[in-house]
């Protein structure tokens, strides 16, 4: 498994895929309405990545599986310092549909952990949507622990 820095064409693909995916998740979570989701997701990505692949402190990767000679997903994390040290926050992690359920997500997180350790980070954090049980299971299996929980009751 390899994490390859995105080139512009990968970033363009990532952006169009991830904006739509994020919008769908926000609608599924009940945070945004369907009418506004694409516009809000686009705004969010533009604010977080104002200089695209050249945005400072943002690490954007294509996930490559050499045995397949194929790009199988994307990974994006943000680097920052906080009160607990040097932190990486995963903003987006996706394994493309045809490659899911085959252990590639686990291998990608293992590869990321090795990469982040060489960069002397103290921790990795992320947000996961409550409805995404597959992701929750993967992150728990990989040693992530719950730090906050938001809950909603619909009336």
C-alpha positions as CSV (number, residue, x, y, z in Angstrom):
1,X,0.0,0.0,0.0
2,X,1.3,3.5,-0.9
3,X,0.2,7.0,-0.1
4,X,1.1,9.1,-3.2
5,X,0.9,12.9,-3.0
6,X,-1.9,14.0,-5.2
7,X,-1.2,15.7,-8.5
8,X,-3.6,18.2,-9.9
9,X,-5.7,15.8,-11.9
10,X,-6.0,13.5,-8.8
11,X,-7.1,16.5,-6.8
12,X,-9.7,17.5,-9.3
13,X,-11.2,14.0,-9.2
14,X,-10.9,13.9,-5.4
15,X,-12.7,17.2,-5.1
16,X,-15.7,16.3,-7.4
17,X,-16.1,12.9,-5.7
18,X,-15.6,14.2,-2.1
19,X,-17.9,17.2,-2.3
20,X,-20.7,15.0,-3.5
21,X,-19.9,12.3,-0.9
22,X,-19.7,14.8,2.0
23,X,-23.0,16.4,0.9
24,X,-24.7,13.0,0.9
25,X,-23.4,12.2,4.4
26,X,-24.5,15.6,5.8
27,X,-28.0,15.0,4.4
28,X,-28.0,11.4,5.8
29,X,-26.9,12.7,9.2
30,X,-29.8,15.2,9.1
31,X,-27.4,18.2,9.3
32,X,-28.2,19.7,5.9
33,X,-31.2,19.7,3.5
34,X,-30.8,18.1,0.1
35,X,-31.3,21.5,-1.6
36,X,-28.4,23.2,0.1
37,X,-26.0,20.3,0.6
38,X,-23.9,20.6,-2.6
39,X,-23.4,24.4,-2.2
40,X,-22.5,24.0,1.5
41,X,-20.1,21.2,0.8
42,X,-18.4,23.1,-2.0
43,X,-18.0,26.1,0.3
44,X,-16.6,24.0,3.0
45,X,-14.0,22.4,0.7
46,X,-13.1,25.8,-0.8
47,X,-12.5,27.2,2.7
48,X,-10.4,24.3,3.9
49,X,-8.4,24.0,0.7
50,X,-8.1,27.6,-0.7
51,X,-4.9,26.8,-2.5
52,X,-5.9,23.2,-3.5
53,X,-3.0,20.8,-3.3
54,X,-0.7,23.6,-2.3
55,X,-2.7,24.6,0.8
56,X,-0.3,24.8,3.8
57,X,-0.7,22.0,6.5
58,X,-2.9,19.9,4.3
59,X,-1.7,16.5,3.1
60,X,-3.6,15.0,0.2
61,X,-2.9,11.5,-1.0
62,X,-4.0,9.0,-3.6
63,X,-4.1,5.5,-2.1
64,X,-2.3,3.1,-4.4
65,X,-2.3,-0.6,-4.2
66,X,0.8,-1.8,-6.1
67,X,-0.4,-5.4,-6.5
68,X,-3.3,-4.0,-8.6
69,X,-1.4,-1.2,-10.2
70,X,-4.4,0.9,-9.3
71,X,-5.6,4.0,-7.4
72,X,-8.1,2.6,-4.9
73,X,-9.0,5.7,-2.9
74,X,-8.1,9.1,-1.4
75,X,-6.9,10.3,2.0
76,X,-6.6,13.9,3.3
77,X,-5.3,15.0,6.7
78,X,-4.6,18.3,8.3
79,X,-1.5,18.9,10.4
80,X,-1.6,21.2,13.4
81,X,-0.3,21.8,17.0
82,X,-2.7,21.8,19.9
83,X,-2.3,21.5,23.7
84,X,-1.5,17.8,23.3
85,X,1.2,18.1,20.7
86,X,1.5,17.7,17.0
87,X,-1.8,16.3,15.6
88,X,-3.1,15.0,12.4
89,X,-6.8,15.3,11.7
90,X,-8.2,13.1,8.9
91,X,-10.7,15.1,6.9
92,X,-11.4,12.6,4.3
93,X,-10.7,8.9,3.7
94,X,-12.4,6.8,1.1
95,X,-11.8,3.5,-0.5
96,X,-13.6,3.3,-3.8
97,X,-16.6,1.0,-3.9
98,X,-15.1,-1.9,-6.0
99,X,-12.2,-2.2,-3.4
100,X,-14.3,-2.2,-0.2
101,X,-14.5,-5.2,2.1
102,X,-11.2,-6.5,1.0
103,X,-8.9,-5.2,3.8
104,X,-7.6,-2.2,1.8
105,X,-9.1,0.3,4.4
106,X,-7.1,-1.4,7.2
107,X,-3.9,-1.5,5.1
108,X,-4.4,2.2,4.2
109,X,-4.8,3.2,7.9
110,X,-1.7,1.1,8.8
111,X,0.3,2.9,6.1
112,X,-1.0,6.3,7.3
113,X,0.0,5.5,10.9
114,X,3.6,4.5,9.7
115,X,3.8,7.7,7.6
116,X,2.6,9.9,10.5
117,X,5.0,8.4,12.9
118,X,7.9,9.3,10.7
119,X,6.6,12.9,10.7
120,X,6.7,12.8,14.5
121,X,3.0,13.3,15.1
122,X,1.6,12.6,18.6
123,X,-1.9,11.6,17.6
124,X,-4.4,11.1,14.7
125,X,-8.0,12.2,15.1
126,X,-11.0,12.1,12.8
127,X,-14.8,12.6,12.6
128,X,-17.0,9.8,11.5
129,X,-20.7,10.1,10.8
130,X,-22.9,8.0,13.2
131,X,-24.7,6.3,10.3
132,X,-21.4,5.0,8.9
133,X,-21.1,1.7,10.8
134,X,-18.5,0.2,8.5
135,X,-16.2,3.2,9.1
136,X,-16.9,3.1,12.9
137,X,-16.0,-0.6,13.0
138,X,-12.7,0.0,11.0
139,X,-11.6,2.9,13.2
140,X,-12.3,1.0,16.4
141,X,-10.4,-2.0,15.1
142,X,-7.5,0.3,14.2
143,X,-7.3,1.6,17.8
144,X,-9.2,4.9,17.6
145,X,-11.2,5.7,20.7
146,X,-14.4,7.8,21.0
147,X,-13.6,11.3,22.5
148,X,-17.0,13.1,21.9
149,X,-20.5,12.1,20.9
150,X,-23.2,14.3,19.5
151,X,-26.7,12.9,19.6
152,X,-30.0,14.0,18.2
153,X,-33.6,13.0,18.7
154,X,-35.9,13.8,15.8
155,X,-39.4,14.8,16.7
